[in-house]
Amino acid sequence: MSSSRPANKRRSAPPPRKRRGSFLITLIKLGFAALLLWVLVGVLYYLWALTFDLSTIGQMPQRSAIYDRTGTFYSRTMGENRVVVPYDGVSPNFVKALISREDSRFYEHRGIDPLGIARAAVRNLLFGGMKEGASTITQQLARNSFPLGGKTFNRKFLEAAMAFRIEMEMTKEKILELYMNRIYFGSGLYGVETASQSYFGKPAADMSLSEAALLAGLIRSPNRYSPFNNLEASLRQRNVVLGRMEELELITHAEHEKALREKIAPRQRQLVNPLNSWAVDAILHELEQVVSPSKIDEGGLRIDTSIDAGMQQAAEQSLARRLAEVEARPDFRQQHAPPKPPKPSKGKGKGIIPQPVQTVEPPEPLQAALLAIDNASGGITAIVGGRNFAESKYNRALVATRQIGSSAKPFVYEEAFRKGVITPETPVSDARLSITELPPRSPAYDPQNSDGTFGGDLPAKEGLIQSRNTMSVRVGLATGLGTVASIMEKLGLAEDVPRYPSICLGSFESTLRNVTVAYSALATGGSRLHPHLIEQVTDAEGKVLFLATRDRVPVLDRNAARATTAILTEVFTRGTASRAASLGLRKPAAGKTGTTDRFVDAWFLGYTEGLTCGVWVGFDRPKTIMRGGYGAELALPIWVDVMQSPAANRYAAGPLP
């Protein structure tokens, strides 16, 4: 019997609904797997992020600030040109401008902004390429604070993990504070405070809305938009930022329009390098001796110094002006006139024989140095190490050693008074020295007086007032060369003073610093001061890292020092420095000129009640300065200029001890 089922009947296909359900399940599984993978990746990168020390974000290299003796800002040290300020030290205008420019959803996300990422992806897809980034402020802070690697997906994942961790451990205000202090603003300027001070001449707290918008507009391309480099471009970026701020309703339309009308004229660009004076250079050298290198590198120090900015300026100006005056004098120019070129000679039967071309070197500049010390503290109030710091950093005030000449004489007389060998009125012969007066086995020694004359017996003090060489040597011989040499060593003039009669006339070498410090012992009535430039150093948290001790070491006999000072006051009234009054000196002072053989070195050392100051004039390569180039002629005018300056008048100027 045949079957009733048709032979050509087709098998029905599975219902489409089952296929769609299977596909959806597969998608869900894949999505869930992807989610697990992303979570796993996120956990792994977060664990990696945990290996970084977040406390280092706030450890930003910055330059330390130097202040003068009045607490007035003076200069900054070398280093990254940054000054760290707290969140409250920045204008709210800049905070708003920064958020509108870099991360408008800053207060709504946790370090990563998914909406920002999606928005940037869409715009990049529509316009092609990478037209817009999606990094939040927190991500930028992470990238600028830690070595996260190059421009790779690996870095982006780690950056996101770091941003999330930062948001978990820091407040929004702290994140903004760190970001504003860390980022670069072009032209060698780091941090909002330095940028505001350099571009606008005001603290970051005082920025106007227009200035704040301009500064925020620099962040994406700091050097390109720097107002120092391209003011028009920086103003265009300002306008963009202001427009965005109004769009986000962070400012009103009226504020927008007012800010657009504000004229911005950046300050004249200043060099980042602060080492523009002998004082700052010397301060930095001393800083290396009193603070650890790690603290210096870290920066943020407050360095309070003894430098008197007004006196320092007066010293630099006087030194440059007085040396120029000396070089313009006919007798100086004659002394240092370049050699005349030889006349061409004639060869026999061959005409004129050409002479080789001789190049004439420019004349060596006359140099000078100055050092002033506060008699109350030992702090150095002014230091000039040469004529032009830009041309030569060699500090002649601290390291150059030269014969000190007659500057040594006051200490010969002080020791004679101390031992009771003489009094100021004791007669001393001014005659030529004889061989019998010299120590046994001493070589012949026949010092001359500066005027070429010799005299009879004179009161001992005249030998110091008139700087008589023969009298001073006799006083030294009577006192004992060992005694004289010993006191000069205790004063720090030299470590090993030879026991020869010539030491009474300063035949040995010393530095201007050491000679000036030795004179401070006379100024204080017997105590040698400890010269220093740095009074105190504190770190960014206010912790004191160094405090000057202001040591005083008794060296001279008080009565003998007073007797010597009384004589040195007469040097100004009728002695070798009597022209001081005509130069403008109007205060009680004591001092001594110093001139070495052949007028190679010219010195003047002197003091008032409040200050001790020393001046040296000469050439770097020792040679005659000029005929008649005495200390009173060359060094004294500089000394008077500084000691009579308005800044010096702030120091005590009463009776001397």
C-alpha positions as CSV (number, residue, x, y, z in Angstrom):
1,M,0.0,0.0,0.0
2,S,1.5,3.3,-1.0
3,S,2.3,6.1,1.4
4,S,0.0,9.2,1.4
5,R,2.9,11.7,2.3
6,P,4.0,13.7,-0.7
7,A,7.5,12.8,-1.9
8,N,8.6,16.4,-2.5
9,K,7.7,17.9,0.8
10,R,10.5,20.1,2.3
11,R,11.8,20.0,5.9
12,S,11.0,23.3,7.6
13,A,13.9,25.6,8.7
14,P,14.6,26.4,12.4
15,P,12.6,29.4,13.6
16,P,14.5,32.7,13.1
17,R,13.7,33.6,16.7
18,K,16.0,30.9,18.0
19,R,19.0,32.2,15.9
20,R,18.6,35.7,17.1
21,G,18.4,34.6,20.7
22,S,21.6,32.6,20.3
23,F,23.4,35.6,18.7
24,L,22.3,37.9,21.5
25,I,23.5,35.4,24.1
26,T,26.9,35.2,22.3
27,L,27.1,39.0,22.3
28,I,26.3,39.1,26.0
29,K,28.9,36.6,26.7
30,L,31.5,38.4,24.6
31,G,30.5,41.7,26.3
32,F,30.8,40.2,29.7
33,A,34.2,38.7,28.8
34,A,35.3,42.0,27.5
35,L,34.1,43.7,30.7
36,L,35.9,41.2,32.8
37,L,39.0,41.8,30.7
38,W,38.7,45.5,31.1
39,V,38.2,45.1,34.8
40,L,41.2,42.9,35.0
41,V,43.3,45.3,33.0
42,G,42.0,48.1,35.2
43,V,42.9,46.3,38.3
44,L,46.4,45.4,37.0
45,Y,47.1,49.0,36.0
46,Y,45.7,50.3,39.3
47,L,48.0,47.9,41.1
48,W,50.9,49.3,39.0
49,A,49.8,52.8,39.8
50,L,50.0,51.9,43.5
51,T,53.8,51.5,43.1
52,F,54.2,55.3,42.6
53,D,54.7,57.6,45.6
54,L,52.1,60.3,45.3
55,S,53.9,62.5,47.8
56,T,56.5,63.3,45.2
57,I,54.0,65.2,43.1
58,G,54.4,68.2,45.4
59,Q,58.2,68.0,45.3
60,M,58.7,70.4,42.4
61,P,62.1,71.9,41.6
62,Q,62.0,75.6,42.2
63,R,64.3,78.5,42.6
64,S,65.0,79.7,46.1
65,A,64.5,83.4,47.1
66,I,67.3,85.6,48.3
67,Y,66.4,88.6,50.6
68,D,68.6,91.5,51.7
69,R,69.1,92.6,55.3
70,T,65.8,94.4,55.4
71,G,63.8,91.4,54.4
72,T,63.2,92.8,50.9
73,F,63.4,90.4,48.0
74,Y,66.8,90.7,46.3
75,S,67.2,87.8,43.7
76,R,66.7,84.1,43.0
77,T,69.0,81.2,42.8
78,M,69.5,79.1,39.7
79,G,67.2,76.2,38.9
80,E,63.8,75.6,37.4
81,N,62.2,79.0,37.3
82,R,59.3,78.3,39.6
83,V,57.8,79.6,42.8
84,V,55.3,77.3,44.5
85,V,52.2,79.0,45.9
86,P,49.1,77.6,47.7
87,Y,45.7,77.2,46.1
88,D,44.5,80.4,47.9
89,G,47.4,82.2,46.4
90,V,46.0,82.1,42.9
91,S,43.2,84.3,41.5
92,P,39.8,82.6,41.2
93,N,39.8,84.1,37.7
94,F,42.6,81.8,36.7
95,V,41.0,78.7,38.3
96,K,37.8,79.3,36.2
97,A,39.8,80.0,33.1
98,L,41.9,76.9,33.6
99,I,38.9,74.6,34.0
100,S,37.1,76.0,31.0
101,R,40.1,75.6,28.9
102,E,41.4,72.2,30.0
103,D,38.7,70.3,31.8
104,S,35.2,71.7,31.9
105,R,33.8,68.6,33.8
106,F,36.7,68.7,36.3
107,Y,34.4,68.8,39.4
108,E,32.2,66.0,38.0
109,H,34.6,63.1,37.2
110,R,37.0,61.0,39.1
111,G,40.1,61.6,37.1
112,I,38.8,60.0,33.9
113,D,35.9,61.7,31.9
114,P,34.0,59.1,29.8
115,L,31.9,61.9,28.2
116,G,35.0,63.8,27.3
117,I,36.6,60.8,25.8
118,A,33.4,60.1,23.7
119,R,33.2,63.7,22.6
120,A,36.8,63.8,21.5
121,A,36.4,60.5,19.7
122,V,33.5,61.7,17.7
123,R,35.2,65.0,16.7
124,N,38.3,63.2,15.8
125,L,36.3,60.8,13.6
126,L,34.4,63.6,11.9
127,F,37.4,65.8,11.2
128,G,40.0,63.1,10.8
129,G,43.2,62.6,12.8
130,M,43.7,63.6,16.4
131,K,42.2,67.0,16.5
132,E,41.2,66.9,20.2
133,G,42.6,65.2,23.2
134,A,40.6,63.9,26.1
135,S,43.0,64.1,29.0
136,T,41.6,65.6,32.2
137,I,43.6,68.0,34.4
138,T,44.2,65.1,36.7
139,Q,45.6,63.0,33.9
140,Q,47.9,65.8,32.8
141,L,49.1,66.1,36.4
142,A,49.9,62.4,36.5
143,R,51.7,62.6,33.1
144,N,53.8,65.6,34.2
145,S,54.6,64.2,37.6
146,F,55.7,60.7,36.9
147,P,57.8,58.9,34.2
148,L,54.9,56.9,32.6
149,G,56.5,56.2,29.2
150,G,56.0,57.5,25.7
151,K,52.9,58.1,23.6
152,T,51.6,54.5,23.7
153,F,48.3,52.8,24.8
154,N,50.3,51.4,27.7
155,R,51.0,54.9,29.0
156,K,47.4,56.0,28.5
157,F,46.1,53.1,30.6
158,L,48.7,53.8,33.3
159,E,47.9,57.5,33.2
160,A,44.2,56.9,33.6
161,A,44.9,54.6,36.6
162,M,47.2,57.2,38.2
163,A,44.6,59.9,37.7
164,F,41.9,57.7,39.4
165,R,44.3,57.0,42.3
166,I,45.1,60.7,42.6
167,E,41.4,61.6,42.7
168,M,40.8,59.0,45.4
169,E,43.6,60.4,47.7
170,M,43.5,64.1,47.1
171,T,40.9,66.9,47.1
172,K,40.0,68.8,43.9
173,E,41.6,71.9,45.3
174,K,44.9,70.1,46.0
175,I,44.9,68.7,42.5
176,L,44.5,72.1,41.0
177,E,47.2,73.6,43.3
178,L,49.7,71.0,42.2
179,Y,48.8,71.3,38.6
180,M,49.0,75.1,38.6
181,N,52.4,75.1,40.2
182,R,53.8,72.3,38.0
183,I,52.9,73.2,34.4
184,Y,55.0,75.1,31.9
185,F,53.9,78.6,30.7
186,G,56.6,79.2,28.1
187,S,59.7,81.4,28.0
188,G,61.4,79.4,30.7
189,L,58.6,80.0,33.3
190,Y,57.2,77.2,35.4
191,G,54.1,77.5,37.6
192,V,51.4,80.1,37.7
193,E,53.1,82.5,40.2
194,T,56.3,82.8,38.2
195,A,54.3,83.2,34.9
196,S,52.1,86.0,36.4
197,Q,55.1,87.8,37.9
198,S,57.1,87.6,34.7
199,Y,54.3,88.4,32.1
200,F,52.2,90.9,34.1
201,G,54.5,92.0,37.0
202,K,52.0,91.0,39.7
203,P,51.3,88.0,42.0
204,A,49.1,85.2,40.7
205,A,46.5,86.2,43.3
206,D,46.1,89.6,41.6
207,M,45.5,88.5,38.0
208,S,42.6,90.2,36.2
209,L,40.1,88.1,34.3
210,S,41.7,89.0,31.0
211,E,45.2,88.1,32.2
212,A,44.0,84.9,33.7
213,A,42.4,83.9,30.4
214,L,45.5,84.7,28.5
215,L,47.6,82.6,30.8
216,A,45.3,79.6,30.6
217,G,45.4,80.0,26.8
218,L,49.2,79.3,26.8
219,I,49.0,75.8,28.3
220,R,48.5,73.8,25.1
221,S,51.4,75.4,23.3
222,P,53.4,77.6,25.8
223,N,56.3,78.8,23.7
224,R,54.2,79.4,20.6
225,Y,51.6,81.5,22.4
226,S,53.9,83.2,24.9
227,P,53.2,86.9,24.9
228,F,57.0,87.5,24.8
229,N,57.2,85.6,21.5
230,N,53.8,86.3,19.9
231,L,51.4,88.7,21.7
232,E,48.8,88.6,19.0
233,A,48.6,84.8,19.2
234,S,48.3,84.9,23.0
235,L,45.5,87.4,22.7
236,R,43.6,85.2,20.3
237,Q,43.9,82.3,22.7
238,R,42.7,84.6,25.5
239,N,39.6,85.4,23.5
240,V,38.9,81.7,22.9
241,V,39.1,81.0,26.6
242,L,36.9,84.0,27.5
243,G,34.3,82.7,25.0
244,R,34.4,79.2,26.6
245,M,34.0,80.7,30.1
246,E,30.9,82.5,29.1
247,E,29.6,79.4,27.3
248,L,30.0,77.5,30.6
249,E,28.4,80.4,32.5
250,L,31.5,80.9,34.6
251,I,31.4,84.6,33.7
252,T,28.7,86.9,32.5
253,H,28.4,88.5,29.1
254,A,29.3,91.9,30.5
255,E,32.4,90.4,32.2
256,H,33.4,88.8,28.9
257,E,33.1,92.0,27.0
258,K,35.0,94.0,29.6
259,A,37.8,91.5,29.6
260,L,38.1,91.6,25.8
261,R,38.6,95.4,26.0
262,E,41.3,95.2,28.6
263,K,44.8,96.1,27.2
264,I,47.6,93.7,28.1
265,A,51.2,94.9,27.8
266,P,53.6,92.2,29.0
267,R,56.6,93.4,30.9
268,Q,60.0,93.6,29.2
269,R,61.5,90.1,29.1
270,Q,64.0,89.5,31.9
271,L,66.9,87.0,31.9
272,V,66.2,83.9,33.9
273,N,69.8,83.8,35.1
274,P,69.9,85.7,38.4
275,L,73.6,85.7,38.8
276,N,74.0,89.3,37.8
277,S,76.1,90.6,40.7
278,W,79.1,89.7,42.9
279,A,76.8,89.6,45.9
280,V,74.5,86.9,44.5
281,D,77.4,84.9,43.3
282,A,79.1,85.0,46.7
283,I,75.8,84.2,48.5
284,L,75.4,81.0,46.4
285,H,78.9,79.9,47.1
286,E,78.3,80.3,50.8
287,L,75.0,78.5,50.5
288,E,76.8,75.5,49.3
289,Q,78.8,75.5,52.5
290,V,75.9,75.7,55.0
291,V,73.1,73.7,53.3
292,S,73.1,70.2,51.9
293,P,73.2,69.8,48.1
294,S,69.9,67.9,48.2
295,K,68.1,70.8,49.9
296,I,69.6,73.3,47.4
297,D,68.4,71.2,44.5
298,E,65.0,70.8,46.0
299,G,64.7,74.6,46.0
300,G,62.0,76.6,47.7
301,L,64.4,78.0,50.3
302,R,64.2,81.5,51.8
303,I,67.8,82.8,52.1
304,D,68.0,85.9,54.4
305,T,71.3,87.7,53.9
306,S,73.3,90.6,55.3
307,I,73.6,92.3,51.9
308,D,72.4,95.9,51.9
309,A,70.9,96.3,48.5
310,G,71.4,100.1,48.5
311,M,75.0,99.9,49.6
312,Q,75.7,97.1,47.1
313,Q,74.4,99.3,44.3
314,A,76.3,102.3,45.5
315,A,79.5,100.3,45.6
316,E,79.1,98.8,42.1
317,Q,78.3,102.3,40.7
318,S,81.2,104.1,42.5
319,L,83.7,101.5,41.5
320,A,82.8,101.6,37.8
321,R,82.7,105.4,37.7
322,R,85.9,106.0,39.7
323,L,87.9,103.5,37.6
324,A,86.7,105.1,34.4
325,E,87.8,108.5,35.7
326,V,91.3,107.2,36.5
327,E,91.7,105.6,33.1
328,A,90.7,108.9,31.5
329,R,93.5,110.8,33.2
330,P,96.4,111.8,31.0
331,D,99.1,110.5,33.4
332,F,97.4,107.1,33.5
333,R,97.0,107.0,29.7
334,Q,100.6,108.0,29.3
335,Q,101.7,105.2,31.6
336,H,99.8,102.6,29.6
337,A,100.1,104.0,26.1
338,P,100.5,101.2,23.5
339,P,103.9,100.9,21.9
340,K,104.4,102.8,18.7
341,P,104.8,100.6,15.6
342,P,108.4,100.5,14.3
343,K,109.3,102.7,11.3
344,P,110.0,100.8,8.1
345,S,113.7,100.4,7.4
346,K,115.4,100.6,4.1
347,G,117.5,97.8,2.7
348,K,120.7,98.6,0.9
349,G,119.8,99.0,-2.8
350,K,116.5,97.3,-2.3
351,G,114.2,100.0,-1.2
352,I,111.9,99.8,1.9
353,I,111.9,96.5,3.7
354,P,108.3,95.6,4.8
355,Q,107.9,95.0,8.5
356,P,105.7,92.3,9.9
357,V,102.3,93.5,11.0
358,Q,102.1,93.9,14.8
359,T,98.8,93.5,16.5
360,V,98.2,95.9,19.4
361,E,96.3,94.2,22.2
362,P,93.6,96.3,23.9
363,P,94.7,97.7,27.2
364,E,94.1,95.6,30.3
365,P,91.3,97.2,32.3
366,L,92.1,98.6,35.7
367,Q,90.4,96.5,38.4
368,A,89.1,97.1,41.9
369,A,87.4,95.3,44.7
370,L,85.4,96.3,47.8
371,L,84.1,94.6,50.9
372,A,82.0,96.2,53.7
373,I,81.1,94.6,57.0
374,D,78.5,95.4,59.6
375,N,80.4,95.9,62.9
376,A,77.5,94.8,64.9
377,S,76.9,91.4,63.3
378,G,79.9,90.6,61.1
379,G,77.5,90.4,58.1
380,I,78.9,91.5,54.8
381,T,76.8,94.4,53.6
382,A,78.4,94.9,50.2
383,I,80.9,93.0,48.1
384,V,82.2,93.9,44.7
385,G,84.8,91.5,43.2
386,G,85.8,93.4,40.1
387,R,84.9,95.9,37.5
388,N,82.4,94.0,35.4
389,F,80.7,90.8,36.6
390,A,79.5,90.0,33.1
391,E,83.1,90.0,31.7
392,S,84.8,88.3,34.6
393,K,83.4,86.3,37.5
394,Y,86.7,86.2,39.3
395,N,86.0,87.6,42.8
396,R,89.0,89.8,43.7
397,A,87.5,90.6,47.0
398,L,87.6,87.1,48.3
399,V,90.3,85.1,46.5
400,A,92.9,87.5,44.9
401,T,96.0,87.7,47.0
402,R,98.2,90.9,46.8
403,Q,100.8,92.6,48.9
404,I,99.0,94.7,51.5
405,G,101.6,97.4,51.9
406,S,101.1,100.1,54.6
407,S,97.7,98.6,55.5
408,A,99.7,96.4,57.9
409,K,101.1,99.2,59.9
410,P,98.3,99.8,62.4
411,F,98.8,96.3,63.8
412,V,102.5,96.9,64.3
413,Y,101.7,100.0,66.5
414,E,98.8,98.2,68.3
415,E,101.2,95.5,69.5
416,A,103.8,98.1,70.5
417,F,101.2,99.8,72.6
418,R,99.9,96.5,74.1
419,K,103.5,95.5,75.2
420,G,104.2,99.0,76.5
421,V,107.2,99.4,74.3
422,I,106.0,102.9,73.3
423,T,103.1,105.3,73.8
424,P,101.7,107.4,71.0
425,E,103.9,110.3,72.1
426,T,107.2,108.3,72.5
427,P,109.9,109.8,70.2
428,V,110.9,107.5,67.3
429,S,113.6,108.2,64.8
430,D,112.6,108.8,61.2
431,A,116.2,108.5,60.1
432,R,117.5,106.0,57.6
433,L,117.9,102.5,59.1
434,S,121.4,101.3,59.8
435,I,122.6,97.7,59.6
436,T,123.2,97.7,63.4
437,E,119.5,98.1,64.0
438,L,118.5,95.0,62.1
439,P,118.4,91.5,63.7
440,P,121.6,89.4,63.7
441,R,122.2,87.7,60.4
442,S,119.5,89.7,58.8
443,P,120.1,90.7,55.2
444,A,120.6,94.4,54.4
445,Y,117.3,96.3,54.5
446,D,117.0,100.0,53.6
447,P,113.3,101.1,53.3
448,Q,112.6,104.5,51.9
449,N,109.8,106.9,52.8
450,S,107.3,107.7,50.1
451,D,108.5,111.3,49.8
452,G,112.1,110.3,49.6
453,T,113.1,112.2,52.7
454,F,114.2,111.2,56.2
455,G,113.8,113.1,59.5
456,G,114.7,113.2,63.1
457,D,112.8,112.1,66.1
458,L,109.0,112.3,65.9
459,P,106.2,111.2,68.2
460,A,105.4,107.6,67.4
461,K,101.9,108.3,66.3
462,E,103.3,110.4,63.4
463,G,104.8,107.3,61.9
464,L,101.2,105.9,61.5
465,I,99.5,109.2,60.6
466,Q,102.0,110.1,57.9
467,S,102.8,106.5,57.0
468,R,106.6,106.8,57.6
469,N,108.3,103.6,56.7
470,T,111.4,103.9,58.7
471,M,109.6,104.8,61.9
472,S,107.2,101.8,61.4
473,V,110.0,99.4,61.0
474,R,111.7,100.7,64.1
475,V,108.5,100.3,66.1
476,G,108.2,96.7,64.8
477,L,111.8,95.9,65.7
478,A,111.3,97.2,69.2
479,T,108.1,95.2,69.6
480,G,109.6,92.0,68.3
481,L,109.1,90.6,64.8
482,G,107.8,87.4,66.3
483,T,105.1,89.3,68.2
484,V,104.2,91.3,65.1
485,A,104.0,88.2,62.9
486,S,101.9,86.3,65.5
487,I,99.2,89.0,65.8
488,M,98.9,89.2,62.0
489,E,98.4,85.5,61.9
490,K,95.8,85.6,64.7
491,L,94.0,88.3,62.8
492,G,93.9,86.1,59.7
493,L,96.0,88.3,57.5
494,A,98.1,85.3,56.5
495,E,98.8,81.7,57.8
496,D,102.6,82.0,58.0
497,V,103.9,85.5,58.2
498,P,107.7,85.6,57.7
499,R,109.8,87.0,60.5
500,Y,111.4,89.8,58.4
501,P,111.5,93.5,59.1
502,S,109.6,94.1,55.8
503,I,106.4,92.6,57.3
504,C,106.0,95.9,59.2
505,L,105.4,97.5,55.8
506,G,103.1,94.7,54.6
507,S,105.5,92.9,52.3
508,F,103.4,89.7,52.4
509,E,100.2,88.9,50.5
510,S,96.6,88.7,51.7
511,T,93.1,89.1,50.4
512,L,90.9,92.1,50.7
513,R,88.5,90.0,52.8
514,N,91.1,89.1,55.3
515,V,92.5,92.6,55.6
516,T,89.0,94.1,56.0
517,V,88.2,91.5,58.7
518,A,91.4,92.4,60.5
519,Y,90.4,96.0,60.6
520,S,87.1,95.0,62.1
521,A,89.0,94.1,65.2
522,L,90.1,97.7,65.5
523,A,86.6,98.9,64.8
524,T,85.1,96.8,67.6
525,G,87.7,97.6,70.1
526,G,89.6,94.3,69.9
527,S,87.2,91.5,68.6
528,R,87.7,89.9,65.2
529,L,84.3,89.4,63.5
530,H,83.3,86.3,61.6
531,P,82.3,87.6,58.2
532,H,79.3,86.0,56.6
533,L,76.6,86.7,53.9
534,I,73.9,84.4,55.0
535,E,72.0,85.1,58.2
536,Q,69.4,82.4,58.0
537,V,68.0,79.7,55.6
538,T,64.6,78.2,55.9
539,D,62.9,75.6,53.8
540,A,59.4,75.8,52.2
541,E,57.8,74.6,55.4
542,G,59.5,77.3,57.5
543,K,62.0,75.0,59.1
544,V,65.3,76.7,59.9
545,L,68.2,74.9,58.1
546,F,70.9,77.3,59.0
547,L,71.4,80.3,61.4
548,A,74.5,82.4,61.5
549,T,76.3,82.4,64.8
550,R,77.8,85.9,64.6
551,D,81.0,84.9,66.3
552,R,83.3,87.4,67.9
553,V,86.9,86.4,68.8
554,P,88.9,88.6,71.1
555,V,92.2,89.2,69.5
556,L,93.5,92.7,70.2
557,D,94.1,94.4,73.6
558,R,91.1,96.7,74.1
559,N,93.2,99.7,75.3
560,A,95.8,99.3,72.6
561,A,93.1,99.0,69.9
562,R,91.5,102.2,71.2
563,A,94.8,104.0,71.1
564,T,95.4,102.9,67.6
565,T,91.9,104.0,66.5
566,A,92.5,107.4,68.0
567,I,95.6,107.8,65.8
568,L,93.9,106.5,62.7
569,T,91.2,109.2,63.1
570,E,93.9,111.7,62.5
571,V,94.8,110.1,59.2
572,F,91.6,111.8,57.9
573,T,92.3,115.2,59.4
574,R,96.0,115.7,58.7
575,G,97.4,112.4,57.4
576,T,97.6,110.5,54.2
577,A,93.7,110.5,53.8
578,S,93.2,114.2,54.6
579,R,91.5,114.7,51.2
580,A,88.5,112.6,52.4
581,A,86.6,115.7,53.5
582,S,86.9,117.2,50.0
583,L,85.6,114.0,48.6
584,G,82.5,114.3,50.8
585,L,83.2,112.4,54.1
586,R,81.0,113.9,56.8
587,K,81.2,111.4,59.7
588,P,83.7,110.3,62.3
589,A,86.0,107.6,60.8
590,A,89.4,106.0,61.2
591,G,91.4,104.4,58.5
592,K,94.7,103.8,56.7
593,T,96.0,104.0,53.2
594,G,98.2,101.3,51.7
595,T,100.5,101.5,48.7
596,T,103.0,98.9,47.5
597,D,106.3,99.4,45.7
598,R,106.2,100.9,42.3
599,F,102.5,101.8,42.8
600,V,101.3,98.3,41.9
601,D,98.6,98.0,44.6
602,A,96.5,100.8,46.1
603,W,94.5,100.2,49.3
604,F,92.3,102.0,51.7
605,L,90.9,100.4,54.8
606,G,88.7,102.3,57.2
607,Y,85.8,102.2,59.6
608,T,83.1,104.1,61.3
609,E,81.2,103.1,64.4
610,G,78.8,100.9,62.3
611,L,80.8,99.8,59.3
612,T,84.2,98.5,58.3
613,C,85.1,98.8,54.6
614,G,88.1,97.9,52.5
615,V,89.0,98.9,48.9
616,W,91.7,97.6,46.6
617,V,92.7,98.9,43.2
618,G,95.2,97.4,40.7
619,F,95.7,95.2,37.7
620,D,95.1,91.5,37.6
621,R,98.7,91.1,36.3
622,P,100.6,93.2,38.8
623,K,102.2,96.2,37.3
624,T,102.5,100.0,38.0
625,I,99.1,101.6,38.0
626,M,100.5,105.1,37.5
627,R,103.0,107.4,39.0
628,G,101.6,108.8,42.2
629,G,99.0,106.1,42.3
630,Y,98.7,106.1,46.1
631,G,95.9,104.5,48.1
632,A,94.6,108.0,48.9
633,E,94.5,108.8,45.2
634,L,92.8,105.7,43.8
635,A,91.1,103.7,46.6
636,L,90.0,106.4,49.0
637,P,87.4,108.1,46.6
638,I,85.5,104.8,46.3
639,W,85.6,104.2,50.0
640,V,84.2,107.7,50.7
641,D,81.4,107.2,48.1
642,V,80.2,104.0,49.7
643,M,80.6,105.1,53.4
644,Q,78.8,108.4,52.7
645,S,76.0,106.8,50.6
646,P,72.4,107.1,51.9
647,A,72.4,103.4,52.6
648,A,75.5,103.6,54.8
649,N,74.0,106.5,56.7
650,R,71.5,104.0,58.2
651,Y,74.4,102.5,60.3
652,A,75.7,103.9,63.5
653,A,78.1,106.8,62.9
654,G,78.9,108.1,66.4
655,P,82.2,108.2,68.3
656,L,84.6,105.3,67.6
657,P,85.5,102.9,70.4
